[in-house]
Amino acid sequence: MITAVGEIQMLMIARDVVEAFGDDAIAGDAAAAIGTGGMQMVSREADVETVLERNPNYFRDGLPYFDGLRGNWNFDGAYRAAQYVAGDADMLFFPWLGFPAENEAVRGQVGEENLVEVPMNATWNWVAVHFHTKVEPYTDPRVRTALHLATDREQLLVTTQGVTEIGGPISHAIGAYAWTPDELRQLPGYRSGAQREEDLAEGRRLLDASGYDPASAPPMTAAAGYGTPYAEVMQQNFAEIGFEVAVQEQPDSENNPKRAAGEFTLTYQGLGGAFDPDILYGLSHSGGGRNFGEFSDPEIDALLEQGRSTLGLENRRPIYDEIQTKLLDRHNPQLYCSWGRPVVGHRPWLKGYGPTNMQTAATYRWYRSWFEGKPGV
């Protein structure tokens, strides 16, 4: 809760303003927007652009350096890249994140000297598949573990165009608690080559032992667009051990509410905000707010409660090591796939820009940035 409230994206708005204008007006009507930031809204057209100008009453003397900011909200990556190549944009994929492969394509057009890459914070953009553990055949941990063993994480990395790294239950960015990608690659379900063949054989054995009815597997749901490639890869992976499942696409506006309400069986899931291993409490504790699949295990509950009530890195680390071990060895309430390492690119004449403690190119970082050597400026 404290982490969520403290995020840069979390905006505190006076109650009387909300009551006077309403949420929609505050989000899009420049006349209703209030705040004390370095920029103030001029206009906002949903899914098109946001235009900001320098706040003349900003309390930090001399900041921001920019007179204004125009953010392009076009979802077409090719269009945004073309804007950058044409010199119409200083930041690539602002405020959205760029994929390294896309950045490389742009670099080939504008030249090495015209694209500066900035890796964003790696604690965000978790990709996983959530089981509903109260729905057959996922009530049986043998079925969930079999699908964990069948999932090809290396193939999923290709799907993400290199914007992620193999990940476990805890983000690798929380280095004191997480297992590194290299450590994970030694574990069943993450292995390659001959060892993956061993994992697939064990997955088939577990699936057979569970006695599940192949005709009983309900569809796997995925957010249309970005979720579909993940689901299709996993569909192929599962088929390698004889588990056939259809993929059902749903728009985000439908997929997310259904997931939150527990109206799913097996669903692709993205997640943001992981600054402490206690994120596992929400995901895997029987009373967790993000435990959409109703996973429940008294031993895991006790360990999660112990983890959040224990102080000191050295005291907490063994607890979370044990939790991760038990989740991956026996329970697998989620299929942990990857954690993001997004990249933002910008023109070399934009100085002073750097990574933030969140996943987007936050505007507050622009307050301390400036142009140096930009043509025509």
C-alpha positions as a printed NumPy array, in Angstrom:
array([[  0.   ,   0.   ,   0.   ],
       [  2.748,   2.439,   0.952],
       [  4.7  ,   1.611,  -2.208],
       [  1.615,   2.091,  -4.387],
       [  0.759,   5.448,  -2.829],
       [  4.365,   6.598,  -3.202],
       [  4.627,   5.823,  -6.925],
       [  5.16 ,   8.749,  -9.255],
       [  2.113,   7.708, -11.263],
       [ -0.13 ,   8.   ,  -8.207],
       [ -1.744,  11.442,  -8.335],
       [ -3.198,  13.061,  -5.24 ],
       [ -6.226,  15.164,  -6.162],
       [ -8.207,  17.421,  -3.823],
       [-11.634,  15.999,  -3.053],
       [-13.453,  19.247,  -3.818],
       [-11.915,  19.265,  -7.325],
       [-13.079,  15.695,  -7.964],
       [-16.546,  16.573,  -6.729],
       [-16.647,  19.715,  -8.855],
       [-15.358,  18.301, -12.147],
       [-15.399,  14.484, -11.939],
       [-12.689,  11.963, -12.823],
       [-13.114,  12.2  , -16.601],
       [-12.744,  15.974, -16.662],
       [ -9.652,  15.917, -14.462],
       [ -8.026,  13.402, -16.807],
       [ -8.762,  15.245, -20.026],
       [ -9.926,  18.804, -19.435],
       [ -7.064,  21.277, -19.107],
       [ -9.352,  23.727, -17.296],
       [-10.012,  21.167, -14.56 ],
       [ -6.404,  19.996, -14.128],
       [ -4.596,  21.157, -10.989],
       [ -1.204,  20.406,  -9.479],
       [  2.183,  21.708,  -8.424],
       [  4.388,  19.948, -10.962],
       [  6.853,  21.496, -13.336],
       [  4.472,  21.138, -16.271],
       [  0.82 ,  22.108, -16.612],
       [ -1.706,  20.705, -19.062],
       [ -2.63 ,  22.58 , -22.201],
       [ -4.682,  19.832, -23.822],
       [ -5.156,  16.091, -23.896],
       [ -6.757,  14.046, -26.643],
       [ -7.211,  10.439, -25.586],
       [ -5.027,   8.003, -27.532],
       [ -3.635,  10.874, -29.633],
       [ -1.482,  13.337, -27.69 ],
       [ -0.989,  15.281, -24.493],
       [  0.376,  18.817, -24.633],
       [  2.022,  20.36 , -21.56 ],
       [  3.65 ,  23.717, -20.953],
       [  6.12 ,  25.011, -18.386],
       [  4.544,  25.905, -15.054],
       [  5.6  ,  29.521, -14.398],
       [  4.861,  29.067, -10.695],
       [  6.914,  25.908, -10.191],
       [  8.45 ,  26.01 ,  -6.74 ],
       [ 11.917,  24.884,  -7.863],
       [ 13.773,  27.924,  -9.168],
       [ 14.995,  27.641, -12.745],
       [ 13.129,  24.387, -13.463],
       [ 11.921,  22.952, -15.684],
       [ 14.264,  23.863, -18.516],
       [ 11.738,  23.036, -21.233],
       [  9.041,  25.439, -22.353],
       [  6.732,  22.568, -23.126],
       [  6.242,  18.905, -23.907],
       [  4.156,  17.116, -26.512],
       [  3.597,  13.418, -25.846],
       [  2.464,  11.197, -28.738],
       [  0.106,   8.428, -27.631],
       [  0.014,   6.575, -30.948],
       [  0.03 ,   2.821, -30.334],
       [  1.59 ,   2.036, -33.714],
       [  5.276,   1.366, -33.057],
       [  6.186,   1.808, -36.738],
       [  4.554,   5.24 , -36.773],
       [  6.378,   6.353, -33.626],
       [  9.678,   5.08 , -34.993],
       [  9.078,   6.952, -38.258],
       [  8.5  ,  10.161, -36.288],
       [ 11.821,   9.66 , -34.543],
       [ 13.695,   8.91 , -37.773],
       [ 12.196,  12.01 , -39.391],
       [ 13.428,  14.162, -36.51 ],
       [  9.917,  14.96 , -35.288],
       [ 10.49 ,  13.363, -31.869],
       [ 13.287,  13.763, -29.333],
       [ 12.302,  10.728, -27.254],
       [ 11.627,   7.337, -28.794],
       [  8.452,   5.695, -27.504],
       [  7.621,   8.377, -24.963],
       [  5.684,   7.684, -22.832],
       [  5.572,   4.051, -23.95 ],
       [  8.507,   1.686, -23.743],
       [ 10.602,   0.631, -26.689],
       [ 11.664,  -2.916, -27.445],
       [ 15.425,  -3.334, -27.926],
       [ 14.833,  -4.951, -31.326],
       [ 12.817,  -1.936, -32.453],
       [ 15.452,   0.44 , -31.128],
       [ 18.089,  -1.419, -33.119],
       [ 16.013,  -1.058, -36.282],
       [ 15.815,   2.695, -35.707],
       [ 19.535,   2.838, -34.948],
       [ 20.197,   1.313, -38.353],
       [ 18.31 ,   4.183, -39.989],
       [ 19.519,   7.167, -37.952],
       [ 23.029,   5.945, -37.137],
       [ 24.779,   4.89 , -33.935],
       [ 25.389,   8.481, -32.9  ],
       [ 21.696,   9.428, -33.015],
       [ 20.164,   7.048, -30.501],
       [ 21.004,   6.947, -26.797],
       [ 19.44 ,   3.989, -24.985],
       [ 18.336,   4.215, -21.338],
       [ 17.332,   0.963, -19.565],
       [ 14.347,   1.532, -17.315],
       [ 13.739,  -0.025, -13.924],
       [ 13.556,  -3.806, -14.106],
       [ 11.095,  -4.391, -11.284],
       [  8.131,  -3.918, -13.59 ],
       [  6.394,  -5.706, -16.415],
       [  6.07 ,  -9.201, -15.012],
       [  4.7  , -11.778, -17.407],
       [  3.016, -14.879, -16.063],
       [  0.064, -17.169, -16.524],
       [ -2.403, -17.432, -13.681],
       [ -4.185, -20.702, -12.908],
       [ -7.58 , -20.714, -11.287],
       [ -6.833, -23.407,  -8.745],
       [-10.517, -24.092,  -7.969],
       [-11.326, -25.05 , -11.575],
       [-10.574, -28.456, -13.091],
       [ -8.078, -29.621, -14.15 ],
       [ -5.972, -26.951, -12.356],
       [ -7.097, -28.015,  -8.906],
       [ -4.433, -30.715,  -9.145],
       [ -0.903, -29.365,  -8.509],
       [  0.458, -32.153, -10.699],
       [ -1.259, -30.61 , -13.718],
       [  0.056, -27.138, -12.863],
       [  3.578, -28.461, -12.333],
       [  3.432, -30.427, -15.586],
       [  2.588, -27.226, -17.476],
       [  5.36 , -25.403, -15.616],
       [  7.816, -28.031, -16.857],
       [  6.48 , -27.75 , -20.402],
       [  6.783, -23.947, -20.652],
       [  9.731, -22.941, -22.834],
       [ 10.987, -19.685, -21.305],
       [ 13.675, -19.241, -23.937],
       [ 11.051, -19.321, -26.68 ],
       [  9.001, -16.764, -24.773],
       [ 12.014, -14.44 , -24.64 ],
       [ 12.059, -14.41 , -28.434],
       [  8.368, -13.513, -28.387],
       [  9.097, -10.41 , -26.309],
       [ 11.779,  -9.238, -28.761],
       [ 14.37 ,  -9.209, -25.996],
       [ 12.587,  -6.762, -23.706],
       [ 12.477,  -9.269, -20.852],
       [ 14.68 , -11.715, -18.993],
       [ 13.777, -15.111, -17.628],
       [ 12.253, -14.612, -14.213],
       [ 10.946, -16.448, -11.195],
       [  8.431, -15.509,  -8.509],
       [ 10.539, -12.519,  -7.395],
       [ 11.896,  -9.902,  -9.795],
       [ 15.611, -10.181, -10.532],
       [ 15.845,  -6.435,  -9.898],
       [ 15.384,  -7.153,  -6.188],
       [ 18.819,  -8.703,  -6.278],
       [ 19.052,  -9.55 ,  -2.604],
       [ 16.081, -11.936,  -2.799],
       [ 15.617, -12.976,  -6.418],
       [ 17.223, -15.826,  -8.259],
       [ 19.177, -14.665, -11.284],
       [ 18.305, -15.828, -14.818],
       [ 21.433, -18.008, -14.814],
       [ 20.397, -19.637, -11.527],
       [ 16.888, -20.233, -12.826],
       [ 18.215, -21.862, -15.99 ],
       [ 19.543, -24.69 , -13.806],
       [ 16.065, -25.504, -12.499],
       [ 13.396, -27.79 , -13.98 ],
       [ 11.051, -25.8  , -16.173],
       [ 13.749, -23.302, -17.129],
       [ 16.282, -25.691, -18.627],
       [ 17.232, -26.165, -22.278],
       [ 18.536, -28.898, -24.554],
       [ 18.674, -32.441, -23.201],
       [ 17.579, -31.25 , -19.77 ],
       [ 14.437, -29.753, -21.246],
       [ 13.669, -33.141, -22.75 ],
       [ 13.903, -34.563, -19.228],
       [ 11.495, -31.88 , -18.007],
       [  9.031, -32.692, -20.796],
       [  9.182, -36.39 , -19.914],
       [  8.466, -35.585, -16.27 ],
       [  5.626, -33.308, -17.342],
       [  4.029, -36.144, -19.324],
       [  4.403, -38.469, -16.337],
       [  2.744, -35.987, -13.962],
       [ -0.043, -35.306, -16.425],
       [ -0.747, -39.015, -16.84 ],
       [ -0.611, -39.565, -13.069],
       [ -3.184, -36.823, -12.501],
       [ -5.742, -38.741, -14.559],
       [ -7.116, -35.547, -16.062],
       [ -9.595, -35.707, -18.935],
       [ -7.975, -34.126, -22.042],
       [-11.403, -33.032, -23.25 ],
       [-12.062, -31.131, -20.028],
       [ -9.461, -28.361, -20.408],
       [-11.278, -25.02 , -20.814],
       [ -9.795, -22.292, -23.044],
       [ -6.818, -20.182, -21.989],
       [ -7.741, -16.501, -22.139],
       [ -5.371, -13.748, -23.207],
       [ -5.548,  -9.998, -23.662],
       [ -5.974,  -9.429, -27.381],
       [ -2.852,  -8.056, -29.005],
       [  0.069,  -8.116, -26.601],
       [ -1.094, -11.219, -24.702],
       [ -1.833, -13.378, -27.702],
       [  1.781, -14.217, -28.716],
       [  2.546, -15.472, -25.192],
       [ -0.576, -17.607, -25.123],
       [  0.147, -19.119, -28.528],
       [  3.704, -20.064, -27.525],
       [  2.45 , -21.702, -24.352],
       [ -0.267, -23.479, -26.294],
       [  2.473, -25.062, -28.437],
       [  4.584, -25.845, -25.359],
       [  1.706, -27.575, -23.573],
       [  0.983, -29.686, -26.651],
       [  4.488, -31.177, -26.326],
       [  3.337, -33.082, -23.244],
       [ -0.094, -33.881, -24.659],
       [ -2.053, -31.041, -23.048],
       [ -4.316, -29.452, -25.632],
       [ -5.882, -26.077, -24.827],
       [ -7.587, -23.484, -27.007],
       [ -6.703, -19.769, -26.838],
       [ -9.515, -17.273, -26.405],
       [ -8.672, -13.617, -27.082],
       [-10.404, -10.917, -25.061],
       [ -9.967,  -7.139, -25.103],
       [ -8.294,  -5.693, -22.033],
       [-11.554,  -4.027, -21.046],
       [-13.05 ,  -7.492, -20.722],
       [-10.042,  -9.594, -19.757],
       [ -8.891,  -7.578, -16.737],
       [-12.268,  -7.316, -14.959],
       [-12.907, -11.018, -15.488],
       [ -9.488, -11.877, -14.092],
       [-10.071,  -9.689, -11.045],
       [-13.458, -11.327, -10.492],
       [-11.998, -14.822, -10.771],
       [-13.946, -15.533, -13.958],
       [-11.215, -17.402, -15.784],
       [ -9.471, -20.764, -15.852],
       [ -6.002, -20.105, -17.224],
       [ -5.082, -16.582, -18.217],
       [ -2.093, -14.575, -19.36 ],
       [ -1.224, -11.895, -16.821],
       [  0.952,  -8.829, -16.713],
       [  1.863,  -7.197, -13.421],
       [  3.601,  -4.028, -12.329],
       [  5.071,  -2.803,  -9.084],
       [  7.552,  -5.113,  -7.365],
       [  9.918,  -3.309,  -5.036],
       [  9.923,  -5.89 ,  -2.256],
       [  9.531,  -9.693,  -2.175],
       [  6.358,  -9.145,  -0.159],
       [  4.65 ,  -8.82 ,  -3.547],
       [  4.249, -12.597,  -3.243],
       [  1.817, -12.077,  -0.378],
       [ -0.725, -10.474,  -2.681],
       [ -0.211, -13.114,  -5.357],
       [  0.009, -16.347,  -3.372],
       [ -1.408, -15.847,   0.128],
       [ -4.942, -17.198,   0.557],
       [ -6.005, -13.663,   1.523],
       [ -3.908, -11.875,  -1.084],
       [ -5.531,  -9.114,  -3.107],
       [ -4.03 , -10.338,  -6.407],
       [ -4.589, -14.01 ,  -5.737],
       [ -7.177, -14.16 ,  -8.505],
       [ -6.869, -17.934,  -8.854],
       [ -7.75 , -18.589,  -5.184],
       [ -4.565, -20.524,  -4.489],
       [ -4.389, -21.626,  -0.862],
       [ -1.762, -23.537,   1.069],
       [ -1.33 , -23.184,   4.871],
       [  2.432, -23.682,   4.687],
       [  2.876, -20.969,   2.044],
       [  0.559, -18.66 ,   3.999],
       [  2.644, -19.083,   7.139],
       [  5.899, -18.411,   5.323],
       [  4.504, -15.292,   3.632],
       [  3.278, -13.979,   6.972],
       [  6.685, -14.68 ,   8.475],
       [  8.425, -12.895,   5.606],
       [  6.466,  -9.678,   6.006],
       [  6.897,  -9.636,   9.784],
       [ 10.64 , -10.356,   9.799],
       [ 13.222,  -7.573,   9.745],
       [ 16.687,  -7.641,   8.195],
       [ 17.9  ,  -8.894,   4.846],
       [ 19.819, -11.848,   6.218],
       [ 16.799, -12.976,   8.231],
       [ 14.303, -12.555,   5.397],
       [ 16.294, -14.064,   2.542],
       [ 16.051, -17.734,   3.704],
       [ 12.292, -17.342,   4.11 ],
       [ 11.809, -16.168,   0.539],
       [ 14.229, -18.78 ,  -0.768],
       [ 12.026, -21.418,   0.837],
       [  8.863, -19.833,  -0.554],
       [ 10.255, -19.753,  -4.103],
       [ 11.456, -23.335,  -3.818],
       [  8.08 , -24.617,  -2.678],
       [  6.177, -22.631,  -5.303],
       [  8.311, -23.917,  -8.181],
       [  8.734, -27.497,  -6.929],
       [  5.219, -28.343,  -5.828],
       [  2.529, -25.69 ,  -6.192],
       [  2.965, -23.445,  -9.254],
       [ -0.134, -21.266,  -8.755],
       [  1.312, -19.157, -11.559],
       [  3.649, -19.913, -14.434],
       [  6.426, -17.405, -13.837],
       [  7.929, -16.453, -17.175],
       [  9.847, -13.193, -17.24 ],
       [ 10.511,  -9.781, -15.78 ],
       [ 10.94 ,  -6.754, -17.987],
       [ 14.061,  -4.838, -18.896],
       [ 12.515,  -2.112, -21.058],
       [ 14.549,   0.482, -22.901],
       [ 13.815,   4.093, -23.793],
       [ 15.812,   5.756, -26.562],
       [ 16.401,   9.454, -27.057],
       [ 18.308,  11.868, -29.267],
       [ 21.868,  12.726, -28.19 ],
       [ 21.008,  16.399, -27.792],
       [ 18.658,  15.557, -24.911],
       [ 20.909,  15.84 , -21.856],
       [ 20.339,  14.931, -18.228],
       [ 17.795,  12.182, -18.839],
       [ 18.132,   8.918, -16.904],
       [ 16.228,   5.903, -15.605],
       [ 13.459,   6.251, -13.065],
       [ 12.234,   4.014, -10.26 ],
       [  9.265,   3.042, -12.372],
       [  8.543,   1.625, -15.813],
       [  7.82 ,   4.707, -17.892],
       [  9.743,   7.717, -19.078],
       [  8.289,   9.886, -16.338],
       [  7.858,  13.565, -17.15 ],
       [  9.504,  14.625, -13.916],
       [ 12.825,  13.444, -15.328],
       [ 12.403,  15.968, -18.124],
       [ 12.315,  18.822, -15.629],
       [ 16.05 ,  18.358, -15.117],
       [ 16.855,  17.659, -18.772],
       [ 17.887,  20.154, -21.397],
       [ 18.79 ,  20.494, -25.06 ],
       [ 22.404,  20.832, -26.055],
       [ 23.309,  20.94 , -29.717],
       [ 19.826,  20.32 , -31.114],
       [ 19.591,  21.601, -34.685],
       [ 17.598,  24.838, -34.834],
       [ 17.565,  25.36 , -31.067]])
